[in-house]
Amino acid sequence: MHFQFPDDTLQRQHTLRRFMDEHVLPRRADYDALVASGTYPTAVIEPLKALAREAGLWNLFLPGLRDDEPGTRLSNLQYAPLAEIMGSAPWSPEVFNCNAPDTGNMELLHLFATPEQRERWLVPLLEGRIRSCFAMTEPDVASADATNIATTIARTPDGYLINGRKWFTTGALHPKCRLAIVMGVTGTDEAARHQRHSMVLVPLDTPGVRIVRDVPVMHHHAPEGHCELRFTDVRVPLENLLGEEHAGFALAQARLGPGRVHHCMRTIGQCELALALMCERALARRAFGRHLADFANVQDWIAESRMEIDQARLLVLQAAWTMDTHGNKAAHTAVSAIKLVAARLQTRVVDRAIQVFGAMGLTPDTPLSHLWSWGRAMHFLDGPDEVHLRTVARAELARAQANPGVLATHCRMA
């Protein structure tokens, strides 16, 4: 089997790596300094966005991109290796208009928006003129089972009335964030569990919308925010419904598949960075009269990290290929598998790198503590590990039920 990417994909990888090396990574210190001062690093991001669009590195994530829309239309498999490269600087996807949660929101709008919604929200998002957030997870219920979502979206004669709390709403503090896509209950208790929720478009300046706080992840505050939001008697017109009423779960599934591939490939890029830092440190640092690289346990960590990264990459690329060739629904189990594998990969590889760095690995002097925190968070984001394990197990058991007889054929006693 041949695993070489096509020439056009290899060229895009080369172009993106060069752009990262020449433009993005040299601004890392400026970005970090602005964030540390409490200022969103617009002064770094916006000039880079202009350069990226000029270089043809814009809106690379959207397979359904139209000819009259800005950017380059790529399949999930074509975009995946580019997401990995972006992962080496976790803030860089915004430079290319490929940052979550906007990518998923643009995907939703691309699939389900009315012409008026497209013009008001999708066009400026594709242009990078505004940002958005996605309000689904709630603090008062176990969001691992999304049917627990309790925010109410009550239909009234002239619109929808929204009440509830959300949190980990990424991007709500971005200075350009203008829109929240909110998921809540519109159906009755008698309706089927997955046919009770809808999504509505809520401008962030709507009366009754309040950003309560920026929730830190392991004490790290994201400059764009992972926010707690409160919706108190928020009113939006009926035309702000996204898609159909009570179809919120179907919309959520359409959004999550590609987004998980993006997350997983960025994770692999971050693990590649952690491995490179681990190797460099092991070759330079001495203890007990020897370089750390000479110790067998450090060599084992390096070797295991290399093998695990490469295994995870192949699994993610397979999921991307399945989405491209058979659709997002057919890739459901594969996407659960990569989400689980990527989270475990990041915490393992980064943890080893931290161990090689010693106390320095816990400090802001390297990106490792931040990468570990984000990897640990990924064990919950887009569904906890246990949910994805159950998904994979159920698919395997269903396969066994559909093809019985293995036990009788291969384990029959004489």
C-alpha positions, 0 to 999 in steps of 0.5 A: 500500500502506498502512503505518499501524498499526491504532489499537490498536497505535498506542495501545499505542505511545503508552502504552509511549512515555509509560511509557518517558519517565515511568518508565524513562528517568528511572531510567537514571542510577540503573541505570548507577550500580548496574551500575558498582558491581557491583550488579545493579540490582534496586532499579530494575527491580523497582518498574518491573516492578510499574508496567508490569504495572499499566499492562498492559505485560506479556508482550507478546511471546507470540502464544500467551499463554492467557487465564488467563496474565498479560499481553497476547496480541499477534501478532509484527507487533503486538509489533514496534513495541513492541520498537523502543521498548524498544530505546531503553533496552537494559535496559528489556525486563526491565521488561515481562517481555519480555527475552531469553533469557527470551522464547525460553525461555517460548516453548519452555516454552509449546510443549513443556512438560509440565503439571508443567514448566509449573507449576514453570518457566513460571508463575513466568517469566510472573509475572516471579518467576524468570529463566532462561538458554539454554545452547547455544553452546560455546567448543570447537567452531564453533557456527556449525554447531550440529551441532558441539555436543559437550556430552553428555546421556547417558541413564541408568536414573534420568535424564540425565548432563550433561557439557560447556562452554557460553558466552555463556549470557546471564542466568546471573548474574541474581540471579533466574536459576533455570533453564538450558535445555541443548542437548546430544548424546543420539543416536549418531554414526550418527543423522542430523546434526539428530536427535542433540540434545535439550534438558533443563531444569537447575536452576542449583543442581544439583550439578555446574553451575558459572558459570566467568566472565562473558564481556565483549563488547568489554570490556563486562560485562553485569550479567546475564552472558554466562557460561561454564558448566561441567557436570560429571556433572550429573544431572537426572531423566528428566522434565526432558527438554523435548519429545522426545529427539533433537528439539533442533534442531526446538525451537531453530528454534521458539525462534529465529524470534520472538526474532530479530524482537525483537532486530532491532526493538530494534536499530532502536530503538537506531539511532533513538537513535544517529541522534537523538544524531548529529543533536543533536550535529551541530547543537550542535558547531562545527568550523572555524567551522561547525556539524558539520551544515553539512558535506556528509559529516555530512549524508550520514551522517544521510540514509543512516542515516535511509534504512537504518533505515526500510528495515530496519524494513519488512523486519523488519515483513514477516518478522513478518507472514510468521510471523503469517500463514504460520508460523515455518517459512515465514519462515525466509529472511526471518528470516535476512535481517533478522538480517543487515540489523539487525547491519549497520545497527547497526554502520553507524549507530552508527559514524557517530554515534561519528564525529560525537561524536569521542573522546566517542563512545568513552567511557561518557559516551554509550551509543554505544560500548556500542551499537556493541559489541552491534551488532558482537556481533550479527554472530555472535549467533544465527548469523554473517552468513555462515550467513544469507547462505548461507540467503538465497542458497540460497533464491534459487537454489532459486527460480531452479531452480524457474523456469528460462528467464529467461536464455533468454527475456530474453538470447537473442542475435539 
